[in-house]
Amino acid sequence: MRRQVPGGGPLPREGPAAAGAAWSSPQWRDAAVSWLDARLAACGIERTGEVEQPHLRPWATVLRAPTTAGVVWLKAAGPGTAFEVALYALLAKVVPERVLTPIATAPARGWIVLPDGGSTLGERVGDAGMHAALTTALVAYGQLQRDLFGHVDEILARGVADMRPAMMLQRFDEALDATATRLGDPEDRATHARVAALRPTVASWCERLEASLVPPSLDHNDLHPWNILGDGAGAVRFYDWGDSVVAHPFAAMLVPLRFVARDGDLDDPGLRRARDAYLQVFTGIAPEEDLVETLEIACRVAKVARVLTWERALQAAHHAGDEIAQTWAAAPLETLASLLDASHLGGG
């Protein structure tokens, strides 16, 4: 299970200097392995080798275990992302063909056991085939969002953050307040002031999104090729829901369309094909001529949610006593500053 830095390439393997003290202790590992073995046995599965801990982050850790049913993964989430366990249960019920079906869960602990999902698009598909593979995946994701329209209250009840249009001006203020505590130099303060001056513009974006005929749904909020399982040609499934929020559905396109438009060319035919294929899922809900404009506004507003996702990650690192790399510490302000970019996909 691979994780991506929000808004960028794959997370460097070294991560923080010292992550998740509790999860790195022998006592925690022994307890987790004992629980894993018991839950596997209850399903008629036996572990066949040693348990590895390939990922340890301030917000989550992952154990990998070989079993008679193939490799399984135990993910332990921190308080900020523990909602993912309960969310998986809902997704497995409503859109089972689009997610991995949990083998076992312990919601109170924030633990979930998942089967191995095979390779991701990022691992299997090269640059030449990425546009087509992502286009196929985005159509599947749009259908998932439509299938979840009637389940938004259930998703929110599971602890997923509320980033619906009516909440986003308040979230913008929260992002300004959070980033104001780490303004290191005059340039940072000037950038922060320029973003703060955008408040009337952000308010107008939120009002336009709130008036959209497309209802809120689940925004994965980190939908990059390493969080999409499959090769782009057959079945497509999505995982790593720990950054997800409830938002205007088109906000989910900020991250994947950035991958399609890596050169920043918004007129790229591949970008337009991917965008239009995704939007085709929503025809009949709103006039087609409104969908592109709504998507662009939703992607701009989605940058605010990304700021708060970064802030949550930094808070987890702080509470764990981890050393925070400078690139991580700078990410919230850089992401906030991306609201100044002329492009709805541009910026950090």
C-alpha positions as CSV (number, residue, x, y, z in Angstrom):
1,M,0.0,0.0,0.0
2,R,1.7,3.1,-1.2
3,R,1.0,6.7,-0.1
4,Q,1.4,9.9,-1.9
5,V,2.3,13.3,-0.6
6,P,-0.8,15.5,-1.1
7,G,-0.5,17.3,-4.4
8,G,2.8,15.8,-5.5
9,G,4.8,12.7,-6.4
10,P,5.1,9.5,-4.3
11,L,6.0,10.0,-0.6
12,P,9.8,9.7,-0.1
13,R,10.5,6.5,1.7
14,E,12.5,8.1,4.4
15,G,9.6,10.2,5.7
16,P,10.2,12.0,9.0
17,A,13.2,11.2,11.1
18,A,11.1,9.4,13.7
19,A,7.5,8.6,13.0
20,G,4.8,7.2,15.2
21,A,6.5,6.3,18.5
22,A,3.6,4.2,19.7
23,W,3.3,2.2,16.4
24,S,7.0,1.5,16.4
25,S,7.1,-0.1,19.8
26,P,7.4,-3.9,20.2
27,Q,4.4,-3.9,22.5
28,W,2.1,-2.3,19.9
29,R,3.4,-4.6,17.1
30,D,2.9,-7.7,19.2
31,A,-0.7,-6.7,20.1
32,A,-1.5,-5.8,16.5
33,V,0.0,-9.1,15.1
34,S,-1.9,-11.1,17.8
35,W,-5.2,-9.4,16.8
36,L,-4.4,-9.9,13.1
37,D,-3.8,-13.6,13.6
38,A,-7.0,-14.0,15.5
39,R,-9.1,-12.2,12.9
40,L,-7.5,-14.2,10.1
41,A,-8.2,-17.4,11.9
42,A,-11.8,-16.5,12.3
43,C,-12.0,-16.2,8.5
44,G,-10.2,-19.5,7.9
45,I,-6.9,-17.8,6.9
46,E,-3.5,-18.6,8.3
47,R,-0.4,-16.4,8.3
48,T,2.5,-18.1,6.6
49,G,5.4,-15.8,7.3
50,E,6.8,-12.9,9.2
51,V,4.9,-9.6,9.4
52,E,6.6,-6.5,8.0
53,Q,6.0,-2.8,8.7
54,P,6.8,-1.2,5.3
55,H,5.1,2.2,6.1
56,L,5.2,4.2,9.3
57,R,3.9,7.8,9.2
58,P,2.7,10.1,11.9
59,W,-1.0,9.6,10.8
60,A,-1.0,5.9,10.0
61,T,1.1,2.8,9.8
62,V,0.8,-0.4,7.7
63,L,1.7,-4.0,8.4
64,R,2.2,-6.6,5.6
65,A,1.6,-10.3,6.2
66,P,1.8,-13.3,3.8
67,T,-1.1,-15.7,4.3
68,T,-2.8,-18.8,2.8
69,A,-5.1,-16.3,1.1
70,G,-2.3,-14.1,-0.3
71,V,-0.8,-11.0,1.1
72,V,-2.9,-9.0,3.5
73,W,-2.4,-5.5,4.9
74,L,-3.3,-4.2,8.4
75,K,-3.6,-0.4,8.4
76,A,-3.7,1.4,11.7
77,A,-5.0,5.0,11.4
78,G,-4.5,7.9,13.9
79,P,-7.4,9.8,15.3
80,G,-7.5,12.2,12.4
81,T,-8.1,9.5,9.8
82,A,-9.7,6.7,11.7
83,F,-13.0,7.4,10.0
84,E,-11.6,5.5,7.0
85,V,-12.3,2.2,8.8
86,A,-16.1,2.9,9.1
87,L,-16.1,4.5,5.7
88,Y,-14.8,1.3,4.1
89,A,-17.7,-0.6,5.6
90,L,-20.2,1.7,3.8
91,L,-18.3,1.7,0.5
92,A,-18.1,-2.1,0.6
93,K,-21.9,-2.2,0.9
94,V,-22.8,0.5,-1.7
95,V,-20.0,0.2,-4.3
96,P,-18.3,-3.2,-3.6
97,E,-16.9,-3.4,-7.1
98,R,-14.9,-0.2,-6.7
99,V,-13.1,-0.9,-3.4
100,L,-11.2,-3.6,-1.6
101,T,-13.5,-5.6,0.7
102,P,-12.2,-5.5,4.3
103,I,-11.3,-8.8,5.9
104,A,-11.6,-7.5,9.4
105,T,-12.0,-4.1,11.1
106,A,-11.7,-2.6,14.6
107,P,-13.3,0.8,14.3
108,A,-12.6,1.9,17.9
109,R,-8.9,1.2,17.3
110,G,-8.8,2.6,13.8
111,W,-7.6,-0.8,12.4
112,I,-8.6,-2.4,9.1
113,V,-7.3,-5.5,7.3
114,L,-7.5,-5.5,3.5
115,P,-6.5,-8.0,0.9
116,D,-3.8,-7.2,-1.5
117,G,-5.2,-5.2,-4.4
118,G,-2.4,-5.9,-6.9
119,S,-0.6,-3.1,-8.8
120,T,-1.6,0.5,-9.0
121,L,-1.8,2.5,-12.2
122,G,1.3,4.3,-11.0
123,E,3.2,1.1,-10.9
124,R,1.8,-0.6,-14.0
125,V,1.1,2.1,-16.5
126,G,3.9,4.2,-18.1
127,D,3.6,7.8,-19.1
128,A,2.5,6.9,-22.6
129,G,-0.6,5.1,-21.4
130,M,-1.4,7.2,-18.3
131,H,-3.9,9.5,-20.0
132,A,-6.0,6.7,-21.3
133,A,-5.8,4.7,-18.0
134,L,-6.7,7.7,-15.9
135,T,-9.6,8.6,-18.2
136,T,-11.0,5.1,-17.7
137,A,-10.5,5.3,-13.9
138,L,-12.1,8.8,-13.7
139,V,-15.3,7.5,-15.4
140,A,-15.5,4.7,-12.9
141,Y,-14.9,7.2,-10.0
142,G,-17.6,9.5,-11.3
143,Q,-20.0,6.6,-11.3
144,L,-19.0,5.8,-7.7
145,Q,-19.8,9.4,-6.8
146,R,-23.2,9.1,-8.4
147,D,-23.9,5.9,-6.6
148,L,-23.1,7.6,-3.3
149,F,-25.4,10.7,-3.8
150,G,-28.0,9.2,-1.4
151,H,-25.5,8.3,1.3
152,V,-23.9,11.6,2.1
153,D,-25.5,11.8,5.6
154,E,-24.1,8.3,6.3
155,I,-20.7,9.3,5.2
156,L,-20.7,12.4,7.3
157,A,-21.9,10.4,10.3
158,R,-18.8,8.2,10.0
159,G,-16.6,11.2,10.7
160,V,-15.6,12.3,7.1
161,A,-14.9,16.0,7.0
162,D,-17.6,18.3,5.7
163,M,-16.3,20.3,2.8
164,R,-19.6,20.9,1.1
165,P,-19.9,24.3,-0.7
166,A,-21.9,25.8,2.1
167,M,-19.0,25.2,4.5
168,M,-16.1,26.2,2.3
169,L,-15.9,29.9,3.2
170,Q,-15.6,28.9,6.8
171,R,-13.0,26.3,5.8
172,F,-11.1,29.1,3.9
173,D,-11.0,31.1,7.1
174,E,-9.8,28.1,9.0
175,A,-7.0,27.6,6.4
176,L,-6.0,31.2,6.8
177,D,-5.8,30.9,10.6
178,A,-3.9,27.7,10.5
179,T,-1.3,28.9,8.1
180,A,-0.9,32.2,9.8
181,T,0.9,30.5,12.7
182,R,3.9,29.5,10.5
183,L,4.7,32.6,8.4
184,G,8.4,32.6,8.4
185,D,9.5,35.7,6.5
186,P,8.1,38.8,4.8
187,E,7.5,37.0,1.6
188,D,5.3,34.4,3.3
189,R,3.4,37.1,5.1
190,A,2.8,39.0,1.8
191,T,1.6,35.8,0.1
192,H,-0.8,35.1,3.0
193,A,-2.2,38.6,2.8
194,R,-2.8,38.3,-0.9
195,V,-4.7,35.1,-0.4
196,A,-6.7,36.6,2.5
197,A,-7.7,39.4,0.1
198,L,-9.3,36.7,-2.1
199,R,-12.1,36.1,0.4
200,P,-14.8,37.8,-1.6
201,T,-13.8,35.8,-4.7
202,V,-13.8,32.6,-2.7
203,A,-17.2,33.5,-1.3
204,S,-18.5,33.9,-4.9
205,W,-17.0,30.5,-5.8
206,C,-18.7,28.8,-2.9
207,E,-22.0,30.4,-3.7
208,R,-21.8,29.2,-7.3
209,L,-21.0,25.7,-6.2
210,E,-23.8,25.7,-3.7
211,A,-26.2,26.6,-6.5
212,S,-24.9,23.7,-8.6
213,L,-27.5,21.1,-9.6
214,V,-24.9,18.4,-9.0
215,P,-25.3,17.3,-5.3
216,P,-22.4,16.7,-2.9
217,S,-20.6,13.3,-2.8
218,L,-17.4,11.7,-1.7
219,D,-14.2,13.4,-2.7
220,H,-11.2,11.0,-2.4
221,N,-9.1,14.2,-2.1
222,D,-5.9,12.4,-3.1
223,L,-6.9,10.5,-6.3
224,H,-3.5,10.0,-7.9
225,P,-2.4,6.9,-9.9
226,W,-0.9,5.2,-6.8
227,N,-4.3,5.2,-5.1
228,I,-6.0,3.6,-8.1
229,L,-5.8,-0.2,-8.4
230,G,-5.8,-1.9,-11.8
231,D,-4.2,-1.4,-15.1
232,G,-6.7,1.0,-16.6
233,A,-8.1,-1.5,-19.0
234,G,-10.3,-3.8,-16.7
235,A,-11.7,-3.4,-13.3
236,V,-10.8,-0.2,-11.4
237,R,-10.8,0.1,-7.7
238,F,-9.9,2.9,-5.3
239,Y,-8.2,2.8,-1.9
240,D,-6.5,4.9,0.8
241,W,-9.5,6.9,1.8
242,G,-7.9,8.6,4.7
243,D,-7.8,12.1,3.1
244,S,-11.4,11.9,1.8
245,V,-14.0,14.6,2.4
246,V,-17.6,15.3,1.5
247,A,-17.6,18.0,-1.1
248,H,-18.9,19.0,-4.5
249,P,-18.0,15.8,-6.5
250,F,-16.0,17.7,-9.1
251,A,-13.5,18.8,-6.4
252,A,-12.1,15.2,-6.7
253,M,-10.7,16.1,-10.1
254,L,-8.0,18.5,-8.8
255,V,-5.4,15.8,-8.2
256,P,-5.9,13.4,-11.1
257,L,-6.3,16.2,-13.8
258,R,-3.0,17.6,-12.5
259,F,-1.4,14.3,-13.4
260,V,-2.9,14.4,-16.9
261,A,-1.8,18.0,-17.4
262,R,1.7,17.6,-16.0
263,D,3.1,20.2,-18.4
264,G,0.4,22.6,-17.3
265,D,-1.2,22.9,-20.7
266,L,-5.0,23.3,-20.1
267,D,-5.6,23.0,-23.8
268,D,-3.9,19.5,-24.0
269,P,-6.3,17.2,-25.9
270,G,-5.6,14.4,-23.4
271,L,-6.7,16.6,-20.5
272,R,-9.9,17.6,-22.3
273,R,-10.7,14.0,-23.1
274,A,-10.2,12.9,-19.4
275,R,-12.2,15.8,-18.1
276,D,-15.1,15.4,-20.6
277,A,-15.3,11.6,-20.1
278,Y,-15.6,12.2,-16.3
279,L,-18.2,14.9,-16.8
280,Q,-20.2,12.7,-19.1
281,V,-21.2,10.7,-16.1
282,F,-23.1,13.7,-14.8
283,T,-25.0,14.7,-17.9
284,G,-28.7,14.8,-17.3
285,I,-28.2,16.4,-13.9
286,A,-27.1,19.8,-15.0
287,P,-26.8,21.4,-18.5
288,E,-23.6,20.2,-20.2
289,E,-22.5,23.8,-20.8
290,D,-22.4,24.4,-17.0
291,L,-20.4,21.3,-16.1
292,V,-16.9,22.5,-17.3
293,E,-17.2,25.8,-15.5
294,T,-18.5,24.1,-12.3
295,L,-15.5,21.7,-12.4
296,E,-13.0,24.5,-12.7
297,I,-14.6,26.3,-9.7
298,A,-14.8,23.1,-7.7
299,C,-11.1,22.4,-8.3
300,R,-10.2,25.9,-7.1
301,V,-12.2,25.5,-3.9
302,A,-10.7,22.0,-3.4
303,K,-7.3,23.6,-2.8
304,V,-8.7,24.8,0.5
305,A,-9.6,21.3,1.6
306,R,-6.0,20.2,0.6
307,V,-4.6,22.9,2.9
308,L,-6.5,21.5,5.9
309,T,-5.5,18.0,5.0
310,W,-1.9,19.1,5.1
311,E,-2.5,20.8,8.4
312,R,-4.0,17.6,9.9
313,A,-0.9,15.7,8.8
314,L,1.4,18.2,10.4
315,Q,-0.6,18.2,13.6
316,A,-0.3,14.4,13.7
317,A,3.5,14.7,13.3
318,H,3.7,17.3,16.0
319,H,1.7,15.2,18.5
320,A,3.8,12.2,17.7
321,G,7.0,14.2,18.4
322,D,8.3,13.7,14.9
323,E,10.8,15.9,13.1
324,I,8.9,17.7,10.4
325,A,10.8,18.1,7.1
326,Q,10.8,21.6,5.7
327,T,9.0,20.5,2.5
328,W,6.2,19.2,4.7
329,A,6.1,22.3,6.9
330,A,5.9,24.6,3.9
331,A,3.2,22.6,2.1
332,P,0.1,24.2,3.7
333,L,1.1,27.7,2.8
334,E,2.2,26.6,-0.7
335,T,-1.1,24.9,-1.2
336,L,-3.0,28.0,0.0
337,A,-1.0,30.2,-2.3
338,S,-2.1,28.0,-5.2
339,L,-5.5,29.9,-5.0
340,L,-3.6,32.8,-6.5
341,D,-2.7,30.8,-9.6
342,A,-4.5,31.7,-12.8
343,S,-5.2,28.0,-13.5
344,H,-7.8,26.0,-11.6
345,L,-5.2,23.2,-11.6
346,G,-2.1,25.3,-11.0
347,G,-0.1,25.9,-7.9
348,G,1.2,23.7,-5.1
